[in-house]
């Protein structure tokens, strides 16, 4: 019969594997790894795709502020 410590060790190992799997399943983490691989391999994109990425990256900060204010239910008219 397995001791308590052996069962606890197996359970902790499984929990660590689940956390690692859930972390690497996240789309943001996948995008970071793809970006790193793309930079290391010096992959170039077409002008159309590069322009689209630059345009989207310019919109991220204002869009995140709008989303945060919507989540926090902040009325912008109170600040104007």
Secondary structure as GFF3:
##gff-version 3
##sequence-region A 1 80
A	DSSP	alpha_helix	4	24	.	.	.	ID=ss1
A	DSSP	alpha_helix	27	40	.	.	.	ID=ss2
A	DSSP	alpha_helix	47	72	.	.	.	ID=ss3
A	DSSP	three_ten_helix	76	78	.	.	.	ID=ss4
###
